[in-house]
Every structure is written in structure tokens, then in C-alpha cells.
């Protein structure tokens, strides 16, 4: 189905634009939430007006939230958690937990739906995006560390930490030089029976020549 967007929709488009979306997405979310209407001829007549009004609101909102975006990029949240040996958490740091901590840290209300992330399930440092506006999507950092340990020990990317903890350690084994040479000697000895067989064949051919002389 085609819809006319009345509001900016993240990962879809800006107000005043016409978009083709899945029927369920349009009927069950966009239209009931007042974010879009069906792209009928009557609605399309108002597309330019909707776009112009949205551009003005967006400009004012971007100016207002620019200060929040700058503060967000300097934020680092820390969460102590229980985790297994591989660094996977027993549970997760949810988007609601992140939103609550951001709201308290910034003094600005942040809704969990603005957090562009899945629940965090690994120890380490994570970069998380926040959708302030369709144009402003700053990132902040989150350090998830093991309970009873220092957060500084986990200020690396979570994926790197997991790889380091799961990579097996191998002991270096030194092989003596004489042992390495042994197979070569055995191979040379193995060739000797072949040479003996070849000489035996030559000896067998000799009686044949003597019998020819006797025939003459």
C-alpha cells in the first residue's frame, strides 16, 4: 500500500513523502499512530503543505536537540553484571535501563523507543545510538563489566573481549633436530631392498645368455 507520511519516520522517510509499505505496517502502525494516511488523491493535494510545515518543525527541533546531542556523545554509562566465563551476561542490559540512566544523566527525557539497540548481552564496551530526531542520531558508550571487577578492564569492544576469552591457548612444543632427521634415514633404508631386487633380476638374465651360446 502507498501512504503519505504526516511525520518523520526513522528508516522510512520524512513528512510529506509518499512511501510504499507493507499492508500490515501501514494499517496496524503508521495510520493508527497518526504517522501517515492512505495516499489518496485528496491526501496528495496536501503533500507539499505537510512537507513545508514539517521542515519548519524539524529545523526548530534540530536546533533544540543539538545541545543534547553534544552532551550525549560525551556520556559513558557503566553497568555491573553477572556473566559466564565467555563474557555472556546472565540476563541483559535493556533499552529501558539505558533510557532511565540517560534521562538521569542528561536531565532530558529519553524514551526507550529512541534507543537504537538490542539488549546488551556481553561484557565490554558498546556504542549505542539514540534517535533524537531523524537528522540527529548521536552515539554514547556503555561499559558492561563483571561484578566485583574494575570497569577499566572491560573498556574494549565486546566482540574483541569475547574472542579473547574463547580463543584456546596452545603450548609451543620444541621438536629435537635429530628426531626430525630420523624419517629421512628410514626412507633411505627402505630403498635398499628395491636395489637388491634389481640386481637379482640382472643375475637371472645371465643364464639365458649362456643357453643361447650352447645352442650354437
C-alpha contacts under 8 A as a table, 3 or more apart, distances in Angstrom:
res1	aa1	res2	aa2	distance
1	X	20	X	5.56
1	X	21	X	5.61
1	X	22	X	6.28
1	X	23	X	5.63
1	X	26	X	7.42
1	X	38	X	7.87
2	X	18	X	6.71
2	X	19	X	5.54
2	X	20	X	4.33
2	X	21	X	6.25
2	X	38	X	6.31
2	X	39	X	5.52
3	X	18	X	5.63
3	X	19	X	5.48
3	X	20	X	6.38
3	X	21	X	7.36
3	X	26	X	7.43
3	X	36	X	6.07
3	X	37	X	5.46
3	X	38	X	4.46
3	X	39	X	4.48
4	X	15	X	7.70
4	X	16	X	6.27
4	X	17	X	5.85
4	X	18	X	4.56
4	X	19	X	6.51
4	X	36	X	5.37
4	X	37	X	5.37
4	X	38	X	6.08
4	X	39	X	5.07
4	X	43	X	7.34
4	X	44	X	7.25
4	X	47	X	7.31
5	X	8	X	7.05
5	X	9	X	7.83
5	X	13	X	7.51
5	X	14	X	6.73
5	X	15	X	4.79
5	X	16	X	5.40
5	X	17	X	5.62
5	X	18	X	6.33
5	X	19	X	7.43
5	X	35	X	5.96
5	X	36	X	4.23
5	X	37	X	6.66
6	X	15	X	4.81
6	X	16	X	6.07
6	X	34	X	7.21
6	X	35	X	5.15
6	X	36	X	4.90
6	X	37	X	7.23
6	X	50	X	6.66
7	X	14	X	6.43
7	X	15	X	4.39
7	X	16	X	7.65
7	X	34	X	7.99
7	X	35	X	5.14
7	X	36	X	6.98
7	X	54	X	7.21
8	X	12	X	8.00
8	X	13	X	6.00
8	X	14	X	4.17
8	X	15	X	4.84
8	X	35	X	7.64
8	X	134	X	6.68
9	X	12	X	5.41
9	X	13	X	5.46
9	X	14	X	6.20
9	X	15	X	7.70
9	X	35	X	7.45
9	X	134	X	7.28
10	X	13	X	6.58
10	X	134	X	5.90
12	X	19	X	7.77
13	X	17	X	6.65
13	X	19	X	7.57
14	X	17	X	5.88
14	X	51	X	7.89
15	X	50	X	6.58
15	X	51	X	5.49
15	X	54	X	6.00
16	X	47	X	4.88
16	X	48	X	6.32
16	X	49	X	7.69
16	X	50	X	5.15
16	X	51	X	4.14
16	X	52	X	7.95
16	X	54	X	7.64
17	X	47	X	7.16
17	X	51	X	7.38
18	X	39	X	7.02
21	X	25	X	6.66
21	X	26	X	6.31
22	X	25	X	5.28
22	X	26	X	6.26
23	X	26	X	5.22
23	X	27	X	5.99
24	X	27	X	5.28
24	X	28	X	5.49
24	X	29	X	7.63
25	X	28	X	5.52
25	X	29	X	5.45
25	X	30	X	6.46
26	X	29	X	5.67
26	X	30	X	4.85
26	X	31	X	5.85
26	X	36	X	7.83
27	X	30	X	6.50
27	X	31	X	5.67
27	X	32	X	6.93
28	X	31	X	6.91
28	X	32	X	6.37
29	X	32	X	5.54
29	X	33	X	5.87
30	X	33	X	5.40
30	X	34	X	6.35
30	X	35	X	5.01
30	X	36	X	5.41
30	X	37	X	7.77
31	X	34	X	5.19
31	X	35	X	5.88
31	X	36	X	5.03
31	X	37	X	5.60
31	X	38	X	7.84
32	X	35	X	7.63
33	X	36	X	7.84
34	X	37	X	7.50
37	X	43	X	7.57
38	X	43	X	7.39
39	X	43	X	5.88
39	X	44	X	6.13
40	X	43	X	5.17
40	X	44	X	6.18
41	X	44	X	5.16
41	X	45	X	6.56
42	X	45	X	5.56
42	X	46	X	7.45
43	X	46	X	5.58
43	X	47	X	6.80
44	X	47	X	5.03
45	X	48	X	7.43
46	X	49	X	5.37
46	X	50	X	6.19
47	X	50	X	5.16
47	X	51	X	6.14
48	X	51	X	5.04
48	X	52	X	6.17
49	X	52	X	5.19
49	X	53	X	6.22
50	X	53	X	5.35
50	X	54	X	6.07
51	X	54	X	5.10
51	X	55	X	6.14
52	X	55	X	5.18
52	X	56	X	6.60
53	X	56	X	5.34
53	X	57	X	6.46
54	X	57	X	5.11
54	X	58	X	5.94
55	X	58	X	5.10
55	X	59	X	6.16
56	X	59	X	5.27
56	X	60	X	6.47
57	X	60	X	5.30
57	X	61	X	6.11
58	X	61	X	5.03
58	X	62	X	5.96
58	X	133	X	7.88
59	X	62	X	5.20
59	X	63	X	6.32
60	X	63	X	5.23
60	X	64	X	6.23
61	X	64	X	5.00
61	X	65	X	6.04
61	X	133	X	7.49
62	X	65	X	5.20
62	X	66	X	5.84
62	X	133	X	6.81
62	X	135	X	7.36
62	X	136	X	6.99
63	X	66	X	5.31
63	X	67	X	7.78
64	X	67	X	6.77
64	X	68	X	7.90
65	X	68	X	5.07
65	X	69	X	6.16
65	X	132	X	6.91
65	X	133	X	7.88
65	X	136	X	7.82
66	X	69	X	5.01
66	X	70	X	6.38
66	X	136	X	7.50
67	X	70	X	5.25
67	X	71	X	6.44
68	X	71	X	5.13
68	X	72	X	6.06
68	X	106	X	7.49
68	X	108	X	7.88
69	X	72	X	5.04
69	X	73	X	6.45
69	X	132	X	7.57
69	X	136	X	7.04
69	X	137	X	7.61
69	X	138	X	5.71
70	X	73	X	5.48
70	X	74	X	7.04
70	X	138	X	7.82
71	X	74	X	5.45
71	X	75	X	6.67
71	X	106	X	7.33
72	X	75	X	5.17
72	X	106	X	7.58
72	X	138	X	6.67
72	X	139	X	6.76
72	X	140	X	5.78
73	X	138	X	6.17
73	X	139	X	5.52
73	X	140	X	4.96
73	X	141	X	7.91
74	X	140	X	6.66
75	X	140	X	5.50
75	X	141	X	6.48
76	X	140	X	6.23
76	X	141	X	4.77
76	X	142	X	5.50
76	X	143	X	7.22
77	X	101	X	7.50
77	X	141	X	6.42
77	X	142	X	4.71
77	X	143	X	6.17
78	X	142	X	5.76
78	X	143	X	4.72
78	X	144	X	5.87
78	X	145	X	7.52
78	X	151	X	7.35
79	X	93	X	7.81
79	X	142	X	7.66
79	X	143	X	6.32
79	X	144	X	4.86
79	X	145	X	6.33
80	X	144	X	5.94
80	X	145	X	5.07
80	X	146	X	5.64
80	X	147	X	5.07
81	X	89	X	6.78
81	X	90	X	7.69
81	X	144	X	6.76
81	X	145	X	6.11
81	X	146	X	5.23
81	X	147	X	5.33
82	X	89	X	5.87
82	X	90	X	5.75
82	X	146	X	5.76
82	X	147	X	5.86
83	X	86	X	7.82
83	X	87	X	5.67
83	X	88	X	5.38
83	X	89	X	4.09
83	X	90	X	5.32
83	X	123	X	7.49
83	X	146	X	6.43
84	X	87	X	5.46
84	X	88	X	5.62
84	X	89	X	6.44
84	X	90	X	7.20
85	X	88	X	7.50
85	X	165	X	7.45
86	X	162	X	6.09
86	X	165	X	5.80
86	X	166	X	6.08
87	X	122	X	5.63
87	X	123	X	5.25
87	X	161	X	7.50
87	X	162	X	5.87
87	X	165	X	7.39
88	X	121	X	5.82
88	X	122	X	4.67
88	X	123	X	6.49
89	X	92	X	6.08
89	X	121	X	5.17
89	X	122	X	5.60
89	X	123	X	6.89
90	X	121	X	7.92
91	X	121	X	6.86
92	X	119	X	5.88
92	X	120	X	5.41
92	X	121	X	4.82
92	X	122	X	7.95
93	X	97	X	6.41
93	X	98	X	7.36
93	X	119	X	5.52
93	X	120	X	4.99
93	X	121	X	6.72
94	X	97	X	5.20
94	X	98	X	6.47
94	X	118	X	7.63
94	X	119	X	4.60
94	X	120	X	6.59
95	X	98	X	4.98
95	X	99	X	6.05
95	X	112	X	5.39
95	X	113	X	7.78
95	X	115	X	6.22
95	X	117	X	7.13
95	X	118	X	7.22
95	X	119	X	6.03
96	X	99	X	5.04
96	X	100	X	6.12
96	X	111	X	7.81
96	X	112	X	5.06
97	X	100	X	5.24
97	X	101	X	6.30
98	X	101	X	5.28
98	X	102	X	6.13
98	X	112	X	7.42
98	X	115	X	7.77
99	X	102	X	5.11
99	X	103	X	6.07
99	X	110	X	5.49
99	X	111	X	5.90
99	X	112	X	5.12
99	X	115	X	7.08
100	X	103	X	5.20
100	X	104	X	6.36
100	X	110	X	7.36
101	X	104	X	5.22
101	X	105	X	6.06
102	X	105	X	4.96
102	X	106	X	5.83
102	X	107	X	7.89
102	X	108	X	7.85
102	X	109	X	7.99
102	X	110	X	6.67
103	X	106	X	5.42
103	X	107	X	5.43
103	X	108	X	5.22
103	X	109	X	4.98
103	X	110	X	5.41
104	X	107	X	5.40
104	X	108	X	7.47
110	X	114	X	6.86
111	X	114	X	5.45
111	X	115	X	7.34
112	X	115	X	5.37
113	X	116	X	7.45
114	X	130	X	5.50
114	X	131	X	4.94
114	X	132	X	6.87
115	X	128	X	7.36
115	X	129	X	6.20
115	X	130	X	4.77
115	X	131	X	6.50
116	X	128	X	6.70
116	X	129	X	5.19
116	X	130	X	5.71
116	X	131	X	6.80
117	X	120	X	7.98
117	X	128	X	6.21
117	X	129	X	6.94
122	X	144	X	7.26
122	X	158	X	6.06
122	X	162	X	7.73
123	X	143	X	7.51
123	X	144	X	4.94
123	X	145	X	5.48
123	X	146	X	7.00
123	X	154	X	6.91
123	X	158	X	5.79
123	X	161	X	7.44
123	X	162	X	7.83
124	X	143	X	5.62
124	X	144	X	5.27
124	X	145	X	6.29
124	X	154	X	4.64
124	X	155	X	5.86
124	X	156	X	5.65
124	X	157	X	5.62
124	X	158	X	4.14
124	X	159	X	7.85
124	X	161	X	6.44
125	X	141	X	6.76
125	X	142	X	5.59
125	X	143	X	4.44
125	X	144	X	6.40
125	X	154	X	6.48
125	X	155	X	5.22
125	X	156	X	5.27
125	X	157	X	4.83
125	X	158	X	5.42
126	X	141	X	5.63
126	X	142	X	5.07
126	X	143	X	6.38
126	X	144	X	7.99
126	X	157	X	6.32
126	X	158	X	6.45
127	X	139	X	6.27
127	X	140	X	5.80
127	X	141	X	4.69
127	X	142	X	6.42
128	X	139	X	5.31
128	X	140	X	5.54
128	X	141	X	6.20
128	X	142	X	7.36
129	X	137	X	6.11
129	X	138	X	5.69
129	X	139	X	4.31
129	X	140	X	6.60
130	X	137	X	5.33
130	X	138	X	5.77
130	X	139	X	6.24
130	X	140	X	7.99
131	X	134	X	6.76
131	X	136	X	6.51
131	X	137	X	4.68
131	X	138	X	7.27
132	X	135	X	7.87
132	X	136	X	5.55
132	X	137	X	5.86
132	X	138	X	7.77
133	X	136	X	4.96
133	X	137	X	6.73
134	X	137	X	7.17
143	X	151	X	6.81
143	X	154	X	6.83
143	X	155	X	6.42
144	X	151	X	7.34
144	X	154	X	7.17
145	X	149	X	6.99
145	X	150	X	7.17
145	X	151	X	5.34
145	X	153	X	7.79
145	X	154	X	5.90
146	X	149	X	5.65
146	X	150	X	7.79
146	X	151	X	7.79
149	X	153	X	7.68
150	X	153	X	5.75
150	X	154	X	7.71
151	X	154	X	5.50
151	X	155	X	6.81
152	X	155	X	5.41
154	X	161	X	7.67
156	X	160	X	6.95
156	X	161	X	6.68
157	X	160	X	5.38
157	X	161	X	6.38
158	X	161	X	5.10
158	X	162	X	6.21
159	X	162	X	5.15
159	X	163	X	6.22
160	X	163	X	5.10
160	X	164	X	6.19
161	X	164	X	5.20
161	X	165	X	6.25
162	X	165	X	5.22
162	X	166	X	6.20
163	X	166	X	5.30
163	X	167	X	5.98
164	X	167	X	5.44
175	X	179	X	7.14
175	X	180	X	7.29
176	X	179	X	5.45
176	X	180	X	6.72
177	X	180	X	5.22
177	X	181	X	6.52
178	X	181	X	5.19
178	X	182	X	6.39
179	X	182	X	5.26
179	X	183	X	7.79
180	X	183	X	6.72
181	X	184	X	5.51
181	X	185	X	6.76
182	X	185	X	5.29
182	X	186	X	6.38
183	X	186	X	5.03
183	X	187	X	6.15
184	X	187	X	5.06
184	X	188	X	6.38
185	X	188	X	5.12
185	X	189	X	6.27
186	X	189	X	5.05
186	X	190	X	6.08
187	X	190	X	4.99
187	X	191	X	6.63
188	X	191	X	5.37
188	X	192	X	7.14
189	X	192	X	5.50
190	X	193	X	6.57
190	X	194	X	7.86
191	X	194	X	5.44
191	X	195	X	6.74
192	X	195	X	5.15
192	X	196	X	6.41
193	X	196	X	5.01
193	X	197	X	6.31
194	X	197	X	5.16
194	X	198	X	6.40
195	X	198	X	5.10
195	X	199	X	6.49
196	X	199	X	5.29
196	X	200	X	6.28
197	X	200	X	5.07
197	X	201	X	6.41
198	X	201	X	5.29
198	X	202	X	6.68
199	X	202	X	5.13
199	X	203	X	6.43
200	X	203	X	5.13
200	X	204	X	6.35
201	X	204	X	5.10
201	X	205	X	6.55
202	X	205	X	5.30
202	X	206	X	6.88
203	X	206	X	5.47
203	X	207	X	7.82
204	X	207	X	6.44
204	X	208	X	7.66
205	X	208	X	5.51
205	X	209	X	7.06
206	X	209	X	5.49
206	X	210	X	6.78
207	X	210	X	5.11
207	X	211	X	6.39
208	X	211	X	5.34
208	X	212	X	6.68
209	X	212	X	5.31
209	X	213	X	6.68
210	X	213	X	5.25
210	X	214	X	6.45
211	X	214	X	5.09
211	X	215	X	6.41
212	X	215	X	5.18
212	X	216	X	6.75
213	X	216	X	5.34
